[in-house]
């Protein structure tokens, strides 16, 4: 019985403090940064202030502390809060995803102040119309230096072109593959060739490289929500003996020898023809403007992963992708992680430039498992998102 009374006394003593905390949480936040998780609202705010083109991931800070001098700052430019319509001002004041700039920041703030306030409905959202369109999926205003989604340019109606360095799945400077494609109504076709400079930066741990000559490919994205893509790739120029000596060279790290001089590991020289396919599910995570999770068979190798563009968390905007290549008959399993972060430059590059590391893990030359490649990756925004 005494234990029950003691517990009751503890609860009663803590109740005022609990009520006080709740009251504090209900106090209005009057100086805050808006988490860029609502693209349409961010665009409407900038359109009312005649910012062209509007950036759905722009940094927006509202300062409502002084009733006589309320302001809103967009990408370091100050505007009067009253310049916005009453409807937009109301949406800003009641916006649920705020970073309170008056709070003390510590090492756990990213978890306690941001993650706890984000609702599940905003963490994972349905895809946009462009994401589920089989004819518009290729359109992409972002040019990535290594791997990733192809840079896609719409030319007229349903006609467009795309190109990219390395394959969509490959690790940093691990292949000399470069492709250009023409797109029309979900179909595409094009050519691939090689730029050897892409594999000459590293001279070690190249035994898992994918080395190509040149060829062509054709593909089709089935018009059922952009869930399935199939393609055919054929190599048209075989490697000569001179090419094989050039590419498979211990001095380049593309061949690892045993102590007796026999070949232990060697890079893959792509030859023959391949039927490829990718099953994916378009999805938005943390306000990403484009994203997918996928399983693919490409060049007789199986890939599983995800790729998200312009995710937002704790005031940061970043791209994140991961690919696991498993079950290859010619190469070791490998993991590729790519992270690039925006808002590190000024002026127009504030939202256009994103920089970060790309890391590849696989079996190393000494047979241990670890990091085989790490390099700085970069992507540029060369147009407006759909």
PEBEL-V401564 format. One record per pair of residues at least 24 apart in sequence whose C-alpha atoms are under 7 Angstrom apart, sorted by sequence separation. I is the first residue (numbers start at 1). J is the second residue. D is the distance in whole Angstrom. If there is no record, write none. Layout:
i & j & d
I & J & D
I & J & D
This chain:
i & j & d
159 & 183 & 6
160 & 184 & 7
175 & 199 & 6
191 & 215 & 6
192 & 216 & 6
213 & 237 & 6
287 & 311 & 6
288 & 312 & 7
301 & 325 & 7
302 & 326 & 5
317 & 341 & 6
318 & 342 & 6
336 & 360 & 5
354 & 378 & 6
355 & 379 & 7
159 & 184 & 5
173 & 198 & 5
174 & 199 & 6
191 & 216 & 4
274 & 299 & 6
286 & 311 & 5
287 & 312 & 6
301 & 326 & 7
302 & 327 & 6
317 & 342 & 5
335 & 360 & 6
336 & 361 & 7
354 & 379 & 5
34 & 60 & 6
146 & 172 & 6
158 & 184 & 6
173 & 199 & 5
190 & 216 & 6
191 & 217 & 6
274 & 300 & 7
285 & 311 & 7
286 & 312 & 6
301 & 327 & 6
302 & 328 & 7
334 & 360 & 7
335 & 361 & 5
353 & 379 & 6
354 & 380 & 7
33 & 60 & 6
34 & 61 & 6
158 & 185 & 6
190 & 217 & 6
286 & 313 & 7
301 & 328 & 5
334 & 361 & 6
335 & 362 & 7
353 & 380 & 5
33 & 61 & 4
189 & 217 & 6
190 & 218 & 7
300 & 328 & 7
334 & 362 & 5
352 & 380 & 5
353 & 381 & 7
32 & 61 & 6
33 & 62 & 6
189 & 218 & 4
333 & 362 & 6
352 & 381 & 4
32 & 62 & 6
188 & 218 & 6
189 & 219 & 6
332 & 362 & 7
31 & 62 & 6
32 & 63 & 7
188 & 219 & 5
332 & 363 & 7
31 & 63 & 5
187 & 219 & 6
188 & 220 & 6
30 & 63 & 6
31 & 64 & 6
187 & 220 & 4
238 & 271 & 6
30 & 64 & 5
31 & 65 & 6
175 & 209 & 6
186 & 220 & 6
187 & 221 & 6
30 & 65 & 5
174 & 209 & 5
175 & 210 & 5
176 & 211 & 6
177 & 212 & 6
186 & 221 & 5
48 & 84 & 6
174 & 210 & 6
175 & 211 & 6
176 & 212 & 6
235 & 271 & 6
235 & 272 & 6
234 & 272 & 6
235 & 273 & 6
340 & 378 & 7
234 & 273 & 4
233 & 273 & 6
234 & 274 & 6
233 & 274 & 5
232 & 274 & 6
233 & 275 & 7
45 & 88 & 7
232 & 275 & 5
231 & 275 & 6
232 & 276 & 6
231 & 276 & 5
207 & 253 & 6
230 & 276 & 6
231 & 277 & 6
206 & 253 & 5
207 & 254 & 4
230 & 277 & 4
203 & 251 & 7
204 & 252 & 6
205 & 253 & 6
206 & 254 & 4
207 & 255 & 5
229 & 277 & 6
230 & 278 & 7
203 & 252 & 5
204 & 253 & 4
207 & 256 & 7
229 & 278 & 5
135 & 185 & 5
203 & 253 & 5
228 & 278 & 6
229 & 279 & 7
135 & 186 & 4
228 & 279 & 5
134 & 186 & 5
227 & 279 & 6
228 & 280 & 6
227 & 280 & 5
227 & 281 & 6
210 & 267 & 6
211 & 268 & 6
212 & 269 & 6
207 & 265 & 6
208 & 266 & 7
209 & 267 & 5
210 & 268 & 5
211 & 269 & 5
212 & 270 & 5
207 & 266 & 5
208 & 267 & 5
209 & 268 & 6
210 & 269 & 6
211 & 270 & 6
207 & 267 & 4
208 & 268 & 7
210 & 270 & 7
206 & 267 & 7
35 & 97 & 6
268 & 330 & 7
34 & 97 & 6
35 & 98 & 6
34 & 98 & 5
35 & 99 & 7
33 & 98 & 6
34 & 99 & 6
32 & 98 & 6
33 & 99 & 5
32 & 99 & 5
33 & 100 & 7
32 & 100 & 5
33 & 101 & 7
31 & 100 & 6
32 & 101 & 5
31 & 101 & 6
29 & 100 & 6
31 & 102 & 6
134 & 221 & 6
134 & 222 & 6
134 & 223 & 5
134 & 225 & 7
133 & 225 & 6
134 & 226 & 5
132 & 225 & 5
133 & 226 & 6
132 & 226 & 5
256 & 365 & 6
208 & 331 & 6
208 & 332 & 7
132 & 282 & 7
131 & 282 & 6
169 & 323 & 6
127 & 282 & 6
127 & 283 & 5
126 & 283 & 6
127 & 284 & 6
125 & 283 & 7
126 & 284 & 6
125 & 284 & 5
131 & 290 & 7
205 & 364 & 6
124 & 284 & 6
125 & 285 & 6
205 & 365 & 6
124 & 285 & 5
123 & 285 & 5
124 & 286 & 6
123 & 286 & 5
122 & 286 & 6
122 & 287 & 7
171 & 336 & 5
205 & 372 & 6
172 & 358 & 6
172 & 359 & 7
172 & 360 & 7
171 & 360 & 6
114 & 314 & 6
172 & 373 & 6
172 & 374 & 7
172 & 375 & 6
110 & 314 & 6
146 & 377 & 6
145 & 377 & 6
145 & 378 & 6
144 & 378 & 6
145 & 379 & 6
144 & 379 & 4
143 & 379 & 5
144 & 380 & 7
142 & 379 & 6
143 & 380 & 5
142 & 380 & 5
143 & 381 & 6
142 & 381 & 4
141 & 381 & 6
142 & 382 & 6
141 & 382 & 5
141 & 383 & 5
141 & 384 & 6
141 & 385 & 6
37 & 286 & 7
38 & 287 & 7
37 & 287 & 5
36 & 287 & 7
130 & 386 & 7
37 & 312 & 7
36 & 312 & 6
35 & 312 & 7
35 & 313 & 7
35 & 315 & 6
58 & 351 & 7
